[in-house]
Amino acid sequence: MKKIGSLFLVLALLLTAMVPSFATIEEQEQRLEDLENQRQLKQEDIDATSSEISLTQASIEEVIAEKNRLEEQIKQTDLDIIEKQEDIAKVQAELKEARAEVLAQQEDFGGRLRVMYLNKDSESFLSLLLKSRSIEDFLTKIDFMKSIADEDQRVLDDLKEKQVSIEKLEKVEQENLADLHIMQESLEKDKASLVAVEQALEARRAELEAKRAQLEEEANALLAESESVRNSIEDLKAEAIRIALERENARIAAEEAARIAAEEAARIAAEQEAAADVPDEYYPEPEIPDVNRGDLVIPSSGFVWPAPGVYLITSPFGWRADPFYGHTLFHNGTDIAGPTGSPIVAAASGIVVFSGWGNSYGNYVVISHPNGYETLYAHGSGNTVSAGDIVNAGDLIQYMGSTGYSTGPHLHFEVISGGQNIDPMSVVAP
């Protein structure tokens, strides 16, 4: 029996027995993609909330700094008020002293005036003239008396002017003190307003931190669910491979039984022909090189470049900006861009565990390899293999295209080891 015929038999078995499993795998992969998108949106909300918390904290620090500045200004104003009160006390003391001097000078001056008034009859000009030795002596005495009166008036006027000046100074100091009290009241009001703003900002920060904690809890729940779905996908794939191997082993056993029966029939026919002395030639059916009695054997191989002749890597494995929305996402594979229709080949020998359509991947193929690896080939214009096909490294499996979530013709190539995506460039290079 020809090998192509055996492969068609494997395909038939897979289509009849395994389609429900692969449909479930595709549904789970779609669920996983939805969960990852939800988790990314949660992370964006967490980042935005963290930014708002930082801005709120900065505002709180600014308010505290302004409040501290006002407190220092209030302290300084208190000191200014004390100093101004001391100045006013000094001015009031000086004013009291000046008033006492004016009063004393007025009493002095008034006393002399009373004496002069009481003695005006005995000390008349005529009497003063008769007592004078000469006209010059008389005039000198008159000038001396006038000088005493003028000096008394001048001193009195100076003291009154000093009193007026001190009274004006006291008024100014009292006005300055009133201004300081007004300033102090204004500063206290400003401080109270800042305290209210600070309390509002603190409440907002607490609200944002609670929101961020809730978002992180939801994101962690989505991550746990994603891991659960991913493990379910791995289990389904393992079960699909087990069923495929089981079916293939059954097919091989049936073929082996048929082969043995055919050999026995041929032996009997050869004996009959020999007995009839009729010469004839016997050509046994060729052995299938990758099948060992009852077991499916997939040839092992190293990795080869999956896009022969196309080597332009447009997006490597790792974090990148989403090509449609711009937010940061982890890219699980390597993108290799080339002309539409470029051949895509199996990177290593294995069994095709999925060949079909996904909303994000478009046309894609998944191959399981004997060394524990899996490889995925996405966005093809069309697939050339089916689930259950056994392929060798370098076999054509699809053509390059731009189906699914794609911005242009390219191959999205993934390598999975132990259920985790790894950098494809760590196992194969152009």
QUICORRA-V423878 format. One line per field, one symbol per residue. ss: DSSP state (@ for helix, = for strand, . for the rest). phi: phi as a letter, one per 20 degrees, with the letter a starting at -180 (. if undefined). psi: psi as a letter, one per 30 degrees, with the letter a starting at -180 (. if undefined). Layout:
ss->???
phi->???
psi->???
This chain:
ss->..@@@@@@@@@@@@@@@.@@@@@@@@@@@@@@@@@@@@@@@@@@@@@@@@@@@@@@@@@@@@@@@@@@@@@@@@@@@@@@@@@@@@@@@@@@@@@@@@@@@@@@@@@@@@@@@@@@@@......@@@@@@@...@@@@@@@@@@@@@@@@@@@@@@@@@@@@@@@@@@@@@@@@@@@@@@@@@@@@@@@@@@@@@@@@@@@@@@@@@@@@@@@@@@@@@@@@@@@@@@@@@@@@@@@@@@@@@@@@@@@@@@@@@@@@@@@@@@@@@@@@@@@@@...............==..==...............====..====......====..====.....===....=========...=======....========.==......==....====.=........========..===.@@@....
phi->.ffgfffffgfffffeddggffffgffffffffffffffffffffffffffffffffffffffffffffffffffffgffffffffffffffffffffffffffffffffffffffffefffdfgfffffeefafffffffffffffffffgfffffffffffffffffffffffffffffffffffffffffffffffffffffffffffffffffffffffffffffffffffffffffffffffffffffffffffffffffffffffffffeldfbdddffffffdcdinceddgebeecffcgmcceeebffpfbegfddnffceeebceceafgnffddffafrdfebbadcgefmfbccdddfenecccccmffaedccgofecdgnffcadfbbemebdrfadeddcdcmndfcfgfedbcf
psi->kleeeeeeeeeeeeeeffeeeeeeeeeeeeeeeeeeeeeeeeeeeeeeeeeeeeeeeeeeeeeeeeeeeeeeeeeeeeeeeeeeeeeeeeeeeeeeeeeeeeeeeeeeeeeeeeeeeegfefhleeeeeefkfleeeeeeeeeeeeeeeeeeeeeeeeeeeeeeeeeeeeeeeeeeeeeeeeeeeeeeeeeeeeeeeeeeeeeeeeeeeeeeeeeeeeeeeeeeeeeeeeeeeeeeeeeeeeeeeeeeeeeeeeeeeeeeeeeeeeeeeeeeeeeghjklkkjlkkkjfgkkjfkkkkklllklkfikfjgjjfjlkaklkkfefflklkjfakkjkakkfkkklkflkakjfkjbkkeefbklkkkklfgflkkkjlglfkkgllkfkkllkfkkflkkahlbikflklkjkkkkkhgkkljffffkl.
